[in-house]
Amino acid sequence: MDLQFYNSLSRRKEKFIPLNPGQAGLYTCGPTVYNYPHIGNYRAYIFEDILRRTLKYFGLRVNQVMNLTDVDDKTIRDAAKEGLPLNQFTQRYKDAFFADLKTLRIEPAEHYPAATEHIPEMIDLVRKLLERKVAYQTEDGSVYFSISRYPKYGCLVNLDPQQLRSSGRVNHDEYDKESVSDFALWKAREPEDGDVWWDSPWGPGRPGWHLECSAMSMKYLGESFDIHTGGVDNMFPHHEDEIAQSEAATGRQFVRYWLHCAHLIVEGKKMSKSLGNFFTLRDLLDKNFSGRELRYVLLGTHYRQPLNFTFQGCRDAKAALERIDDFTERLRRCQDKSLEDNNQQFKSVIERAESDFRSALADDLNTAEALAALFNMIRDVNRLLDQNNISSQQSNKLLHLLSQFDSVLGVIEPDKKEPVPPEIERMARERQEARKQKDFARADSLRDQLTELGWMVEDTPEGPKLKRLV
């Protein structure tokens, strides 16, 4: 079964053939560390994590690079507002970002290069572009990339080279999505930069934002590598500029597969602070949603489809995860049964689940279909469990398969449960004894007391279970 990805460069699905057999080089656009990332950012990071995990699931060794943009207009501006040195200001948000990755169960990349630690590589790239006459220096010591000297400019977003005209120079890091302008590779030192500058052959200054990703990706992955990802908003100008400066410098194809995820909206509207629907991960954790639940929400929609984030969706995620947890518990409880492992119906269920799950991922990371394969299996196996028709060997096979699925999804393993206090366990036992004695008034009273203390008793065929109320 071949992996296929929708390549933004060719605008079609393509079979994934890595440059080096058995390996995959992956560059994922990381955060600009001037504030806490919002859930739209984490939609992209979850998509990139699913991509990483899927490549590994299909037997590839992954070398992933995720950059940390710790010098650009925003970081300099906000560090100055707080009166802090740039590195002290950005470290706060770097630390928060790595804590968020753990909360959302995002696997760590092999490399997290910070822009400020790779200035020599950026200067070297600018030097190459000047030597190849596709860049020019201005009187103030800035260096710009000339799009008119690079005929392939516009290949990613399908700009017509015949109609392409530069509208001038752009000195700031981000600019109007409709404009096509020469962009800054090296920005001469300005008063507002304060002490954020480095020496270069062209005078003191700092790199442009687009230059950073090209220099760092090629350092760790080579001049040509397999996959580059990001949000659709990064396609132009950022990724377009990366392609131009990288290929103009090396004469080689920069990236072979470009994958972009669609926007996230909140309750049907564009996320905006003015609308009160702008949420960081911390905002949502404060509303008592767990990282596991939020991860489930963010991976449940195919990455190329817009994701409508809703609080009802978070509640639905909680219910879906409880269904998974209940199923896993049922499997673990039936491990002592000694039925013969000769159930053809079971074999059919497990083979279909594994095939459907793998096919969904191979088809451009179709996580919605992968989840459907998981829940179809849960439904079918629950029927067999109801018939007392699962052996201990079969339950172990299922638990192993769930572990394999979770190596991609990252949501099946439950959070560590809060230990049940001895007093709560004692009350639950007393309630169960009252029910056996048919003292239902006493049993109901104990149940109400447990509810007031934040615990719910759920009566199941296997006996009562205690659950913490949120």
C-alpha positions as CSV (number, residue, x, y, z in Angstrom):
1,M,0.0,0.0,0.0
2,D,1.6,3.3,-1.2
3,L,1.5,6.6,0.7
4,Q,-0.1,9.4,-1.3
5,F,0.0,13.1,-0.4
6,Y,-1.7,16.1,-2.1
7,N,1.3,18.1,-3.3
8,S,0.5,21.8,-3.3
9,L,3.3,22.3,-5.9
10,S,1.7,20.0,-8.5
11,R,-1.9,20.5,-7.2
12,R,-2.6,16.8,-7.3
13,K,-2.1,13.6,-5.2
14,E,1.2,11.9,-5.7
15,K,2.8,8.7,-4.5
16,F,5.4,9.5,-1.9
17,I,8.8,8.4,-3.0
18,P,11.5,9.6,-0.6
19,L,14.9,10.8,-1.9
20,N,16.6,8.3,0.3
21,P,14.9,4.9,0.6
22,G,13.6,4.2,4.0
23,Q,14.0,7.8,5.2
24,A,12.0,11.0,5.1
25,G,13.3,14.5,5.6
26,L,10.6,16.8,7.0
27,Y,10.6,20.5,7.6
28,T,7.6,22.0,9.6
29,C,7.1,25.7,10.1
30,G,7.3,26.3,13.9
31,P,6.1,29.2,16.1
32,T,7.1,32.8,16.1
33,V,7.9,33.1,19.8
34,Y,6.4,36.5,20.6
35,N,3.2,35.2,22.2
36,Y,1.3,32.0,23.1
37,P,0.2,30.0,20.0
38,H,-3.5,29.9,19.4
39,I,-5.6,26.8,18.5
40,G,-5.3,27.6,14.8
41,N,-1.5,27.2,15.1
42,Y,-2.0,23.9,16.9
43,R,-4.3,22.6,14.2
44,A,-1.2,22.9,11.9
45,Y,1.1,21.3,14.5
46,I,-1.2,18.4,15.1
47,F,-1.4,17.8,11.3
48,E,2.3,17.8,11.1
49,D,2.5,15.4,14.0
50,I,0.1,13.0,12.3
51,L,2.2,13.2,9.2
52,R,5.4,12.4,11.2
53,R,3.7,9.5,12.9
54,T,2.2,8.2,9.7
55,L,5.6,8.2,8.0
56,K,6.9,6.1,10.9
57,Y,3.9,3.8,10.8
58,F,4.7,3.0,7.2
59,G,8.3,2.1,8.2
60,L,10.2,5.2,7.4
61,R,12.9,6.8,9.6
62,V,12.0,10.5,10.0
63,N,14.3,13.4,10.4
64,Q,12.1,16.3,11.3
65,V,13.1,20.0,11.7
66,M,10.8,22.5,13.3
67,N,12.2,26.1,13.4
68,L,11.7,28.6,16.2
69,T,11.5,32.1,14.8
70,D,13.0,34.2,17.7
71,V,14.0,37.2,15.7
72,D,11.6,39.1,13.4
73,D,9.5,42.3,13.5
74,K,7.1,41.0,16.1
75,T,9.7,39.6,18.6
76,I,11.8,42.8,18.4
77,R,8.7,45.0,18.8
78,D,7.2,43.2,21.8
79,A,10.5,42.6,23.6
80,A,11.1,46.4,23.4
81,K,7.6,47.1,24.8
82,E,8.4,44.9,27.8
83,G,11.9,46.4,28.2
84,L,13.5,42.9,28.0
85,P,16.5,41.5,26.1
86,L,15.3,39.6,23.0
87,N,16.5,36.2,24.3
88,Q,14.9,36.6,27.7
89,F,11.6,37.7,26.1
90,T,11.4,34.8,23.6
91,Q,12.6,32.1,26.1
92,R,9.3,32.5,28.0
93,Y,7.3,31.5,24.9
94,K,9.7,28.8,23.8
95,D,9.2,27.2,27.2
96,A,5.5,27.5,26.9
97,F,5.5,26.0,23.4
98,F,7.4,22.9,24.5
99,A,5.0,22.5,27.5
100,D,2.0,22.7,25.1
101,L,3.5,20.1,22.8
102,K,3.6,17.6,25.7
103,T,0.0,18.5,26.7
104,L,-1.2,17.8,23.1
105,R,0.9,14.6,22.9
106,I,2.9,15.9,19.9
107,E,6.1,13.9,19.4
108,P,9.3,15.9,19.6
109,A,11.1,16.7,16.4
110,E,14.8,15.7,15.9
111,H,15.8,19.4,15.6
112,Y,14.4,22.7,16.9
113,P,16.8,25.3,15.4
114,A,16.4,28.9,16.6
115,A,17.0,31.6,14.1
116,T,19.3,33.6,16.4
117,E,21.6,30.6,16.6
118,H,22.0,30.2,12.8
119,I,23.0,33.7,11.6
120,P,26.3,32.5,9.9
121,E,24.3,30.1,7.7
122,M,22.0,32.9,6.7
123,I,24.8,35.3,5.9
124,D,26.4,32.5,3.7
125,L,23.1,32.1,1.8
126,V,22.8,35.8,1.2
127,R,26.4,35.8,-0.1
128,K,25.6,33.0,-2.6
129,L,22.5,34.9,-3.9
130,L,24.6,38.1,-4.4
131,E,27.2,36.0,-6.3
132,R,24.5,34.6,-8.6
133,K,23.1,38.1,-9.3
134,V,19.6,37.4,-8.1
135,A,20.0,39.7,-5.1
136,Y,21.2,43.3,-4.8
137,Q,22.5,45.5,-2.0
138,T,21.0,49.0,-1.3
139,E,22.8,52.0,0.0
140,D,21.7,51.5,3.6
141,G,23.3,48.0,3.7
142,S,20.1,46.0,3.2
143,V,20.1,43.1,0.7
144,Y,17.0,42.2,-1.4
145,F,16.0,39.3,-3.6
146,S,15.0,40.4,-7.1
147,I,12.0,38.5,-8.3
148,S,12.5,39.8,-11.8
149,R,15.8,38.0,-12.0
150,Y,14.2,34.6,-11.0
151,P,11.8,33.5,-13.8
152,K,10.4,30.6,-11.8
153,Y,9.0,32.9,-9.1
154,G,5.3,32.1,-8.4
155,C,5.5,28.3,-9.1
156,L,3.9,27.3,-5.8
157,V,0.9,29.6,-5.9
158,N,0.6,29.5,-9.7
159,L,1.4,33.2,-10.5
160,D,1.8,33.9,-14.2
161,P,5.5,34.8,-14.8
162,Q,4.4,36.9,-17.9
163,Q,2.3,39.1,-15.8
164,L,4.5,39.2,-12.8
165,R,5.8,42.6,-12.0
166,S,7.6,43.7,-8.8
167,S,5.7,46.4,-6.9
168,G,8.9,47.6,-5.2
169,R,10.8,46.6,-2.1
170,V,9.3,45.3,1.1
171,N,11.4,45.8,4.2
172,H,9.1,44.3,6.8
173,D,8.8,40.6,7.3
174,E,5.2,40.1,6.3
175,Y,3.3,42.0,3.5
176,D,0.1,42.2,1.6
177,K,-0.8,38.8,0.2
178,E,-1.8,40.4,-3.1
179,S,1.5,42.2,-3.7
180,V,4.6,40.8,-5.4
181,S,7.7,42.6,-4.2
182,D,11.4,42.2,-3.9
183,F,11.8,40.9,-0.3
184,A,14.5,41.6,2.2
185,L,17.2,38.9,2.7
186,W,19.2,41.1,5.1
187,K,17.8,44.1,6.8
188,A,20.1,47.0,7.7
189,R,20.1,48.0,11.4
190,E,17.4,50.5,12.3
191,P,16.9,52.5,15.5
192,E,13.8,50.4,16.5
193,D,15.9,47.3,16.4
194,G,17.8,48.4,19.5
195,D,20.6,46.0,20.3
196,V,19.2,43.2,18.0
197,W,21.8,43.1,15.2
198,W,24.7,41.1,13.9
199,D,27.7,42.0,11.9
200,S,27.7,41.1,8.2
201,P,29.7,41.8,5.0
202,W,27.0,44.5,4.3
203,G,27.1,46.1,7.7
204,P,25.2,45.5,10.9
205,G,21.7,44.2,10.6
206,R,19.5,41.0,10.9
207,P,18.1,38.4,8.5
208,G,14.7,38.6,6.9
209,W,12.1,36.1,8.1
210,H,11.9,34.2,4.8
211,L,15.7,33.6,4.7
212,E,15.7,32.0,8.1
213,C,13.7,28.9,7.1
214,S,15.7,28.3,3.9
215,A,19.1,28.4,5.8
216,M,18.0,26.2,8.7
217,S,16.1,23.6,6.6
218,M,19.1,23.1,4.2
219,K,21.5,22.9,7.1
220,Y,19.8,19.9,8.7
221,L,18.1,18.3,5.7
222,G,20.3,19.2,2.7
223,E,19.8,21.4,-0.3
224,S,17.0,19.2,-1.5
225,F,14.6,17.3,0.8
226,D,11.3,15.5,0.9
227,I,8.5,17.4,2.6
228,H,7.8,20.9,3.7
229,T,4.6,21.7,5.6
230,G,2.7,24.7,7.0
231,G,-0.7,26.4,6.9
232,V,-2.2,27.7,3.7
233,D,-1.6,31.2,4.9
234,N,2.2,30.5,4.6
235,M,2.1,29.6,0.9
236,F,2.4,33.2,-0.2
237,P,4.7,35.0,0.3
238,H,6.6,32.9,2.8
239,H,6.9,29.5,1.1
240,E,7.1,31.1,-2.4
241,D,10.0,33.2,-1.2
242,E,11.7,30.1,0.4
243,I,11.6,28.3,-2.9
244,A,13.0,31.2,-4.9
245,Q,15.9,32.0,-2.6
246,S,16.8,28.3,-2.0
247,E,16.7,27.2,-5.6
248,A,18.4,30.3,-6.9
249,A,21.3,29.7,-4.5
250,T,21.7,25.9,-5.1
251,G,20.3,25.3,-8.6
252,R,18.5,22.3,-7.2
253,Q,14.8,21.6,-6.4
254,F,14.3,22.7,-2.8
255,V,11.4,20.6,-1.7
256,R,9.6,17.7,-3.5
257,Y,6.3,17.6,-1.6
258,W,4.6,20.6,-0.2
259,L,1.7,19.9,2.2
260,H,-0.6,22.7,3.6
261,C,-3.4,22.5,6.1
262,A,-6.5,24.6,5.9
263,H,-7.7,27.3,8.3
264,L,-9.5,26.8,11.6
265,I,-12.6,28.8,12.4
266,V,-14.4,29.0,15.8
267,E,-18.1,28.4,16.1
268,G,-18.5,29.1,12.4
269,K,-16.6,32.5,12.5
270,K,-13.1,33.6,11.8
271,M,-11.0,33.6,15.0
272,S,-10.6,37.1,16.2
273,K,-9.9,38.8,19.5
274,S,-12.5,41.4,18.8
275,L,-15.2,38.6,18.5
276,G,-14.0,37.0,21.8
277,N,-13.4,33.7,20.1
278,F,-9.6,33.8,20.1
279,F,-8.2,30.9,22.2
280,T,-4.8,29.8,23.2
281,L,-4.3,26.3,24.5
282,R,-4.2,27.6,28.0
283,D,-7.6,29.3,27.6
284,L,-9.1,26.0,26.7
285,L,-7.4,24.1,29.5
286,D,-8.8,26.7,31.9
287,K,-12.3,25.7,30.6
288,N,-11.6,22.1,31.8
289,F,-10.9,20.6,28.4
290,S,-7.9,18.2,28.5
291,G,-5.1,18.1,26.0
292,R,-6.2,14.7,24.9
293,E,-9.7,15.9,24.1
294,L,-8.4,18.9,22.2
295,R,-6.0,16.8,20.2
296,Y,-8.9,14.6,19.2
297,V,-10.9,17.6,18.0
298,L,-7.9,19.0,16.0
299,L,-7.2,15.7,14.2
300,G,-10.8,14.7,13.5
301,T,-11.1,16.7,10.3
302,H,-9.0,16.1,7.2
303,Y,-6.1,18.5,7.2
304,R,-7.0,20.0,3.9
305,Q,-10.6,20.8,5.0
306,P,-11.4,23.9,7.1
307,L,-12.0,22.9,10.8
308,N,-14.9,24.4,12.6
309,F,-13.8,24.3,16.3
310,T,-16.8,24.3,18.6
311,F,-17.3,23.6,22.3
312,Q,-19.9,21.0,21.5
313,G,-17.2,19.3,19.4
314,C,-15.0,19.2,22.6
315,R,-17.8,17.6,24.5
316,D,-18.4,15.1,21.7
317,A,-14.6,14.3,21.8
318,K,-14.9,13.6,25.5
319,A,-17.7,11.2,24.9
320,A,-15.8,9.5,22.1
321,L,-12.7,9.0,24.2
322,E,-14.8,7.6,27.1
323,R,-16.2,5.1,24.6
324,I,-12.6,4.1,23.7
325,D,-11.6,3.9,27.4
326,D,-14.6,1.7,28.2
327,F,-13.7,-0.6,25.3
328,T,-10.1,-0.9,26.4
329,E,-11.2,-1.7,29.9
330,R,-13.5,-4.5,28.7
331,L,-10.6,-6.0,26.7
332,R,-8.4,-6.0,29.8
333,R,-11.1,-7.6,32.0
334,C,-11.5,-10.5,29.6
335,Q,-7.9,-11.5,29.5
336,D,-8.4,-14.4,31.9
337,K,-11.0,-16.1,29.8
338,S,-9.8,-19.3,28.2
339,L,-11.9,-19.6,25.1
340,E,-10.4,-21.2,22.0
341,D,-8.9,-18.7,19.6
342,N,-10.8,-20.0,16.6
343,N,-13.3,-17.3,15.9
344,Q,-13.4,-16.5,12.2
345,Q,-15.7,-13.6,12.8
346,F,-13.0,-12.1,15.0
347,K,-10.3,-12.5,12.4
348,S,-12.5,-10.8,9.8
349,V,-13.1,-7.8,12.1
350,I,-9.5,-7.3,13.0
351,E,-8.2,-7.7,9.4
352,R,-10.8,-5.3,8.1
353,A,-10.0,-2.7,10.8
354,E,-6.2,-2.8,10.2
355,S,-6.7,-2.6,6.4
356,D,-9.2,0.3,6.6
357,F,-7.0,2.2,9.0
358,R,-3.9,1.8,6.9
359,S,-5.8,2.7,3.7
360,A,-7.2,5.9,5.3
361,L,-3.7,7.1,6.3
362,A,-2.2,6.2,2.9
363,D,-4.8,8.3,1.2
364,D,-3.4,11.7,2.1
365,L,-3.7,11.3,5.9
366,N,-7.4,10.8,6.0
367,T,-7.8,10.9,9.8
368,A,-11.6,11.1,9.7
369,E,-11.7,7.7,7.9
370,A,-9.0,6.3,10.2
371,L,-11.1,7.2,13.2
372,A,-14.1,5.6,11.5
373,A,-12.1,2.4,11.1
374,L,-11.3,2.4,14.8
375,F,-14.9,2.9,15.9
376,N,-16.3,0.4,13.5
377,M,-13.9,-2.1,15.1
378,I,-15.0,-1.1,18.6
379,R,-18.7,-1.6,17.6
380,D,-18.1,-5.1,16.1
381,V,-15.8,-6.3,18.9
382,N,-18.3,-5.1,21.5
383,R,-20.9,-7.3,20.0
384,L,-18.5,-10.3,20.3
385,L,-17.8,-9.3,23.9
386,D,-21.5,-9.2,24.6
387,Q,-21.7,-12.8,23.4
388,N,-18.8,-13.8,25.6
389,N,-17.0,-14.7,22.4
390,I,-13.5,-13.1,22.8
391,S,-10.5,-15.2,24.1
392,S,-7.6,-13.8,26.2
393,Q,-5.3,-14.3,23.2
394,Q,-7.7,-12.3,21.0
395,S,-8.1,-9.5,23.6
396,N,-4.3,-9.2,23.6
397,K,-4.2,-9.0,19.8
398,L,-6.8,-6.2,20.0
399,L,-4.9,-4.3,22.6
400,H,-1.7,-4.6,20.5
401,L,-3.7,-3.3,17.5
402,L,-5.0,-0.4,19.5
403,S,-1.4,0.5,20.5
404,Q,-0.4,0.5,16.8
405,F,-3.4,2.8,15.9
406,D,-2.4,5.0,18.8
407,S,1.2,5.3,17.5
408,V,-0.4,7.5,14.8
409,L,-3.5,9.0,16.5
410,G,-2.0,9.7,20.0
411,V,-5.4,9.7,21.7
412,I,-6.2,6.1,22.6
413,E,-3.9,5.8,25.7
414,P,-5.9,7.5,28.5
415,D,-4.6,10.2,30.8
416,K,-3.3,9.0,34.1
417,K,-6.3,8.6,36.3
418,E,-6.6,10.4,39.6
419,P,-6.4,7.8,42.4
420,V,-9.7,7.2,44.1
421,P,-9.5,8.3,47.8
422,P,-10.1,5.5,50.3
423,E,-13.1,7.3,51.7
424,I,-14.8,7.4,48.3
425,E,-14.0,3.7,47.7
426,R,-15.5,2.8,51.1
427,M,-18.7,4.7,50.3
428,A,-19.0,3.0,46.9
429,R,-18.7,-0.4,48.6
430,E,-21.3,0.5,51.1
431,R,-23.6,1.6,48.3
432,Q,-23.1,-1.7,46.5
433,E,-23.8,-3.7,49.7
434,A,-27.0,-1.6,50.2
435,R,-28.2,-2.5,46.7
436,K,-27.6,-6.2,47.4
437,Q,-29.7,-5.8,50.6
438,K,-32.3,-4.0,48.5
439,D,-31.9,-1.0,50.7
440,F,-32.4,1.4,47.7
441,A,-33.0,4.5,49.8
442,R,-29.6,4.0,51.5
443,A,-28.0,3.3,48.1
444,D,-29.5,6.4,46.6
445,S,-28.3,8.5,49.5
446,L,-24.8,7.3,49.2
447,R,-24.8,7.9,45.4
448,D,-26.0,11.5,46.1
449,Q,-23.2,12.0,48.6
450,L,-20.6,10.7,46.2
451,T,-22.0,13.2,43.5
452,E,-21.6,16.1,46.0
453,L,-18.0,15.0,46.5
454,G,-17.4,15.0,42.8
455,W,-17.6,11.3,41.9
456,M,-20.1,9.4,39.8
457,V,-20.9,5.7,40.2
458,E,-21.7,3.9,37.0
459,D,-23.3,0.5,37.3
460,T,-22.0,-2.0,34.6
461,P,-22.5,-5.7,34.1
462,E,-18.9,-6.1,35.4
463,G,-19.8,-4.2,38.6
464,P,-19.8,-0.5,39.7
465,K,-17.1,1.9,38.3
466,L,-16.1,5.2,39.9
467,K,-15.5,8.2,37.6
468,R,-14.4,11.7,38.5
469,L,-16.9,14.4,37.7
470,V,-15.4,17.5,35.9
